[in-house]
Amino acid sequence: MKEKENVIRILHFIPGFIYGGIESLFLMWYKNIDNSTFEMDLLLRTQDDSAASLVEYKNMGGNYYRLYPLSPNKMHLYIMGVKKFFELHHDYDILHAHGEDPFVFYYAHKYGIKNIILHFHTTSNGNGKEKYSLIKKGLSKISKLYPNHYFACSKLVAKSMYGSKKATIVTNSIEVDRFKFKNENREKYRKIFNIENKLVIGHVGRFTYAKNHIFLLHIFAEICKKNNNSVLILVGDGPILNNIIEVSKELNINDHVLFLGSHSDVNELLNAMDIFLFPSLWEGLPVTIIEAQTAGLPCIISDTIPDEVCITDLVHFVSLSETALQWADIVLSTKINILREQYSEIVKDSDYNISNSIAILENEYFRIARN
């Protein structure tokens, strides 16, 4: 029996919960959803209890569970762990999965969780170079058997990942007021990093293949050739960070690049930038582009990104078939915005305002649980 009969209990399955777009989105949902009606727990595969996002979730009163580490060499232990978990923890109205896992889906369904939401945040499951990717692709087909509700962050993702299946669009929204431009933050951070009189190019994203950091560095190298007074700020962490640092050295631009790691004050760091550069290979709908627009930043982004991200006149799409030099020329010809405060009001009226997307999410949870 549930402790509170009027509460809709949702178990969010997020395989990795370290620091990234999905984690940030979940935390905003958790902070803004009606906690008297919706109870949201976490099921994870990662083993880092000190991860910043997880610590923040715990500090807000969140409850999470861990599965046995997933490894092809010890797959039987993982499967046994999943089975045991759902034998003990099956009193949920909804399993909301932000990643595919046939074992999680199978045992959740077997032990009584009948509503399984599959939620995609990107148009790709990976680049084919990750360890165990062949296994993941094979298991992905099995995973499709169990979900009976489908969410996506954009129309492009819905069409790409679900085909003709009907999917609910739940936008990657933000807390608009946090990202509104403040000149005092701009002056503060430009002084901290000693970049007061520099052209500051910025990027926020995990260091993974999809973010295309190597090409980004080549673009910036061309920018430096034409404007040596330029600085590149890279915010984020990830598995290929050290490789990207080495590339910056090979291009002789490492003195112009600031690798800041993961930051909880991205909303303030954006104020220090002049232009946002984002040449991703693929995306679902990157929340960082919404944040950058809210902060009044001109955004030069790849045309692989859904045009739904364009909610202001600050976004300029560029083809990845263009050279690094051509990208650099576009960046350098971009007018630096001086009226940045006004853009937060545009975003506030859009679907990317957290209050608007939370209403959609709550309505969907009600619909799914009550039916």
C-alpha positions as CSV (number, residue, x, y, z in Angstrom):
1,M,0.0,0.0,0.0
2,K,1.1,3.5,-0.7
3,E,1.8,5.8,2.2
4,K,-0.2,8.6,0.6
5,E,-3.0,7.4,-1.6
6,N,-3.5,10.8,-3.3
7,V,0.2,11.1,-4.3
8,I,1.3,10.0,-7.8
9,R,4.6,8.2,-7.4
10,I,7.1,8.4,-10.2
11,L,10.4,6.6,-10.5
12,H,12.8,8.4,-12.8
13,F,15.4,6.1,-14.3
14,I,18.5,8.1,-15.3
15,P,21.4,5.8,-16.0
16,G,24.1,8.4,-15.3
17,F,23.4,11.3,-12.9
18,I,26.6,13.3,-12.8
19,Y,26.2,16.8,-14.4
20,G,24.6,17.5,-17.7
21,G,21.4,18.7,-19.4
22,I,19.1,15.8,-18.3
23,E,20.3,16.2,-14.7
24,S,19.7,20.0,-14.7
25,L,16.3,19.5,-16.2
26,F,15.3,16.9,-13.7
27,L,16.4,19.1,-10.8
28,M,14.3,22.0,-12.1
29,W,11.3,19.6,-12.4
30,Y,11.9,18.4,-8.8
31,K,12.1,22.0,-7.5
32,N,9.1,23.3,-9.3
33,I,6.6,20.4,-9.4
34,D,3.8,20.2,-6.9
35,N,5.5,17.9,-4.3
36,S,2.3,17.4,-2.4
37,T,0.9,15.6,-5.4
38,F,3.9,14.2,-7.2
39,E,6.7,12.2,-5.5
40,M,9.7,11.7,-7.7
41,D,12.5,9.2,-6.8
42,L,15.6,8.3,-8.8
43,L,17.0,5.0,-10.0
44,L,20.6,5.2,-11.2
45,R,23.5,3.2,-12.5
46,T,26.3,5.6,-11.7
47,Q,28.2,5.1,-8.5
48,D,29.4,8.6,-7.7
49,D,27.6,9.8,-4.6
50,S,29.6,13.1,-4.6
51,A,28.4,14.2,-8.1
52,A,27.2,17.8,-7.7
53,S,23.7,17.2,-9.2
54,L,23.1,14.2,-6.9
55,V,24.3,16.1,-3.9
56,E,21.9,19.0,-4.8
57,Y,19.0,16.5,-5.2
58,K,19.8,14.9,-1.8
59,N,19.9,18.3,-0.1
60,M,16.4,19.0,-1.4
61,G,15.2,15.8,0.2
62,G,15.3,13.6,-2.8
63,N,15.5,9.8,-2.5
64,Y,17.5,7.6,-4.9
65,Y,18.5,4.0,-5.4
66,R,21.5,2.4,-7.2
67,L,21.7,-0.6,-9.3
68,Y,24.7,-3.0,-9.5
69,P,27.2,-1.5,-11.9
70,L,26.5,-2.5,-15.5
71,S,29.3,-4.5,-17.1
72,P,29.2,-7.1,-19.9
73,N,31.6,-9.3,-17.8
74,K,29.1,-9.3,-14.9
75,M,25.8,-8.9,-16.7
76,H,24.2,-11.6,-14.6
77,L,24.9,-9.7,-11.4
78,Y,23.3,-6.6,-12.9
79,I,20.2,-8.4,-14.1
80,M,19.8,-10.1,-10.6
81,G,20.2,-6.6,-9.0
82,V,17.5,-5.1,-11.3
83,K,15.2,-8.1,-10.5
84,K,15.7,-7.7,-6.8
85,F,15.1,-4.0,-6.9
86,F,11.7,-4.2,-8.5
87,E,10.7,-7.1,-6.3
88,L,11.1,-4.7,-3.4
89,H,10.2,-1.4,-5.1
90,H,7.3,-1.8,-7.4
91,D,4.8,0.6,-5.8
92,Y,5.1,3.3,-8.4
93,D,2.4,4.7,-10.7
94,I,4.9,5.5,-13.4
95,L,8.4,4.6,-14.5
96,H,9.8,7.7,-16.4
97,A,12.9,6.4,-18.2
98,H,15.5,8.8,-19.6
99,G,17.4,6.0,-21.1
100,E,16.8,2.5,-22.5
101,D,17.3,-0.6,-20.5
102,P,15.4,-3.8,-21.4
103,F,16.1,-5.3,-17.9
104,V,14.7,-2.3,-16.1
105,F,11.7,-2.2,-18.3
106,Y,11.0,-5.9,-18.2
107,Y,11.2,-6.3,-14.4
108,A,9.3,-3.0,-13.8
109,H,6.5,-4.3,-15.9
110,K,6.7,-7.8,-14.5
111,Y,6.3,-6.6,-10.9
112,G,3.4,-4.3,-11.6
113,I,4.5,-0.9,-12.9
114,K,2.2,-0.7,-15.9
115,N,3.0,2.9,-17.1
116,I,6.5,3.2,-18.6
117,I,7.5,6.4,-20.2
118,L,10.4,6.4,-22.6
119,H,11.8,9.9,-22.9
120,F,14.5,10.8,-25.5
121,H,16.5,14.0,-25.2
122,T,18.6,13.6,-28.3
123,T,18.3,12.3,-31.9
124,S,21.1,9.7,-31.3
125,N,21.8,6.9,-28.9
126,G,25.6,7.4,-29.3
127,N,28.4,7.8,-31.8
128,G,29.2,4.1,-32.2
129,K,32.6,4.6,-30.5
130,E,31.6,4.2,-26.9
131,K,32.7,1.1,-25.1
132,Y,30.0,-1.6,-25.3
133,S,28.1,0.3,-27.9
134,L,27.3,-2.8,-29.9
135,I,25.7,-4.4,-26.9
136,K,23.7,-1.2,-26.2
137,K,22.4,-1.1,-29.8
138,G,21.2,-4.7,-29.6
139,L,19.5,-4.2,-26.2
140,S,17.9,-1.0,-27.5
141,K,15.6,-3.0,-29.8
142,I,14.4,-5.1,-26.9
143,S,13.8,-2.0,-24.8
144,K,11.2,-0.7,-27.3
145,L,8.9,-3.6,-26.4
146,Y,7.8,-2.3,-23.0
147,P,7.2,1.5,-22.9
148,N,3.6,2.6,-23.5
149,H,4.1,6.3,-23.3
150,Y,6.5,8.5,-25.2
151,F,8.1,11.8,-24.5
152,A,10.6,13.9,-26.4
153,C,12.2,17.3,-26.0
154,S,11.5,18.4,-29.6
155,K,9.4,17.5,-32.6
156,L,12.7,16.5,-34.4
157,V,13.6,14.1,-31.6
158,A,10.1,12.6,-31.6
159,K,10.1,12.0,-35.3
160,S,13.7,10.6,-35.3
161,M,13.3,8.3,-32.3
162,Y,9.6,7.2,-32.4
163,G,8.6,7.5,-36.1
164,S,4.8,7.5,-36.4
165,K,4.2,6.9,-32.6
166,K,2.4,9.7,-30.9
167,A,4.8,11.5,-28.5
168,T,4.3,14.3,-25.9
169,I,6.7,17.2,-26.3
170,V,8.1,18.3,-23.0
171,T,10.5,21.1,-23.7
172,N,13.9,21.5,-22.1
173,S,12.9,24.5,-20.0
174,I,14.7,26.9,-17.7
175,E,14.1,29.1,-14.7
176,V,14.1,32.3,-16.7
177,D,14.8,34.8,-14.0
178,R,18.0,33.1,-13.0
179,F,19.5,33.6,-16.5
180,K,18.4,37.2,-17.1
181,F,21.5,39.3,-18.0
182,K,23.0,41.3,-15.1
183,N,25.8,43.7,-15.9
184,E,27.3,43.4,-12.4
185,N,27.8,39.7,-13.0
186,R,29.5,40.5,-16.3
187,E,31.9,42.8,-14.7
188,K,32.5,40.5,-11.8
189,Y,33.5,37.4,-13.8
190,R,35.5,39.3,-16.5
191,K,37.5,40.8,-13.7
192,I,38.0,37.4,-12.0
193,F,39.3,35.9,-15.2
194,N,41.2,39.0,-16.3
195,I,39.3,39.3,-19.6
196,E,37.8,42.8,-19.2
197,N,38.9,44.0,-22.6
198,K,38.7,40.7,-24.5
199,L,36.4,39.3,-27.1
200,V,34.9,36.4,-25.1
201,I,33.6,33.4,-27.0
202,G,31.7,30.9,-24.8
203,H,30.5,27.3,-24.8
204,V,28.7,25.2,-22.2
205,G,28.5,21.4,-22.7
206,R,29.8,18.1,-21.6
207,F,33.1,17.0,-23.2
208,T,31.7,14.2,-25.4
209,Y,32.0,13.4,-29.1
210,A,28.6,14.9,-30.0
211,K,29.6,18.4,-28.8
212,N,32.3,18.6,-31.5
213,H,34.9,20.3,-29.3
214,I,37.7,19.6,-31.7
215,F,36.0,21.5,-34.5
216,L,35.1,24.2,-32.0
217,L,38.8,24.7,-31.2
218,H,39.7,24.8,-34.9
219,I,37.1,27.6,-35.3
220,F,38.6,29.5,-32.4
221,A,42.1,29.0,-33.8
222,E,41.0,30.8,-36.9
223,I,39.4,33.5,-34.8
224,C,42.7,34.1,-32.9
225,K,44.5,34.5,-36.2
226,K,42.3,37.5,-37.0
227,N,41.7,38.8,-33.5
228,N,44.5,37.8,-31.0
229,N,42.6,39.6,-28.3
230,S,40.1,36.7,-28.1
231,V,39.4,34.3,-25.3
232,L,37.4,31.0,-25.4
233,I,35.6,29.9,-22.2
234,L,34.7,26.2,-22.0
235,V,32.3,25.2,-19.2
236,G,31.8,21.5,-18.5
237,D,33.4,18.2,-17.8
238,G,33.4,14.8,-19.5
239,P,35.3,11.8,-20.7
240,I,37.3,13.5,-23.5
241,L,38.3,16.6,-21.6
242,N,42.0,15.8,-21.4
243,N,42.0,15.0,-25.2
244,I,40.5,18.4,-25.9
245,I,43.1,20.1,-23.7
246,E,45.9,18.4,-25.7
247,V,44.3,19.6,-29.0
248,S,44.3,23.2,-27.7
249,K,48.0,22.9,-27.1
250,E,48.6,21.4,-30.5
251,L,46.8,24.4,-32.1
252,N,48.9,26.8,-29.9
253,I,45.8,28.4,-28.5
254,N,45.9,27.0,-25.0
255,D,46.9,30.4,-23.6
256,H,43.6,31.8,-25.0
257,V,41.3,28.9,-23.7
258,L,39.9,28.8,-20.2
259,F,38.8,25.2,-19.2
260,L,36.5,26.0,-16.2
261,G,35.1,22.5,-15.5
262,S,31.6,22.0,-14.2
263,H,29.9,25.0,-12.7
264,S,26.7,25.6,-10.8
265,D,26.8,29.3,-11.6
266,V,26.5,28.9,-15.4
267,N,23.7,31.5,-15.3
268,E,26.2,34.1,-14.1
269,L,29.1,32.9,-16.3
270,L,27.0,33.5,-19.4
271,N,27.0,37.2,-18.6
272,A,30.8,37.4,-19.1
273,M,30.6,36.1,-22.7
274,D,30.1,38.1,-25.8
275,I,29.1,35.3,-28.3
276,F,28.0,31.7,-27.7
277,L,29.5,29.1,-30.1
278,F,27.9,25.6,-30.4
279,P,28.9,23.5,-33.4
280,S,27.3,20.2,-32.2
281,L,27.1,17.1,-34.4
282,W,23.6,16.3,-33.1
283,E,21.3,17.4,-30.3
284,G,17.8,16.9,-29.0
285,L,17.1,20.5,-28.0
286,P,20.1,21.9,-26.0
287,V,18.9,23.8,-23.0
288,T,22.2,25.8,-23.0
289,I,21.0,27.6,-26.2
290,I,17.8,28.6,-24.4
291,E,19.9,29.8,-21.4
292,A,22.3,31.7,-23.7
293,Q,19.4,33.5,-25.4
294,T,17.8,34.4,-22.1
295,A,21.2,36.0,-21.2
296,G,21.1,38.0,-24.4
297,L,24.0,36.2,-26.1
298,P,24.2,35.9,-29.9
299,C,24.4,32.2,-30.6
300,I,26.3,30.7,-33.6
301,I,25.1,27.1,-33.8
302,S,25.2,24.1,-36.2
303,D,22.2,23.5,-38.4
304,T,21.9,20.0,-37.0
305,I,20.1,21.5,-34.0
306,P,16.3,21.7,-34.2
307,D,15.0,25.1,-35.3
308,E,12.6,24.9,-32.4
309,V,15.6,26.3,-30.3
310,C,15.3,29.6,-32.2
311,I,13.0,31.6,-30.0
312,T,14.7,35.0,-30.4
313,D,16.6,36.8,-33.2
314,L,19.9,35.9,-31.5
315,V,20.3,32.5,-33.2
316,H,22.4,32.0,-36.4
317,F,22.5,28.5,-37.9
318,V,25.7,27.4,-39.8
319,S,26.2,24.2,-41.7
320,L,28.9,21.8,-40.5
321,S,30.0,21.5,-44.1
322,E,31.4,25.0,-43.8
323,T,35.1,25.3,-42.9
324,A,36.5,26.4,-39.6
325,L,37.6,29.7,-41.3
326,Q,34.0,30.3,-42.6
327,W,32.6,29.7,-39.1
328,A,35.3,32.1,-37.7
329,D,34.3,34.8,-40.1
330,I,30.7,34.5,-39.1
331,V,31.6,34.8,-35.5
332,L,33.7,37.8,-36.0
333,S,31.1,39.5,-38.1
334,T,28.4,39.0,-35.4
335,K,27.3,42.2,-33.8
336,I,27.9,42.1,-30.0
337,N,24.6,42.6,-28.3
338,I,24.4,45.6,-25.9
339,L,20.7,45.4,-25.0
340,R,20.8,42.0,-23.3
341,E,18.2,42.5,-20.5
342,Q,15.2,42.5,-22.8
343,Y,15.6,38.9,-24.0
344,S,14.5,37.2,-20.8
345,E,11.0,38.6,-21.3
346,I,10.8,36.9,-24.7
347,V,11.8,33.5,-23.2
348,K,9.5,34.0,-20.2
349,D,6.5,34.0,-22.6
350,S,7.7,30.9,-24.4
351,D,7.2,27.2,-23.8
352,Y,10.8,27.1,-22.4
353,N,9.7,28.9,-19.2
354,I,9.8,26.2,-16.5
355,S,6.3,27.2,-15.2
356,N,4.8,26.5,-18.6
357,S,6.5,23.1,-19.1
358,I,5.8,21.9,-15.6
359,A,2.1,22.4,-16.3
360,I,2.4,20.1,-19.3
361,L,4.4,17.5,-17.3
362,E,1.9,17.5,-14.4
363,N,-1.0,17.2,-16.8
364,E,0.6,14.2,-18.5
365,Y,1.4,12.5,-15.2
366,F,-2.2,12.9,-14.1
367,R,-3.5,11.6,-17.5
368,I,-1.2,8.6,-17.4
369,A,-1.7,7.6,-13.8
370,R,-5.5,8.1,-13.7
371,N,-6.0,6.1,-16.8
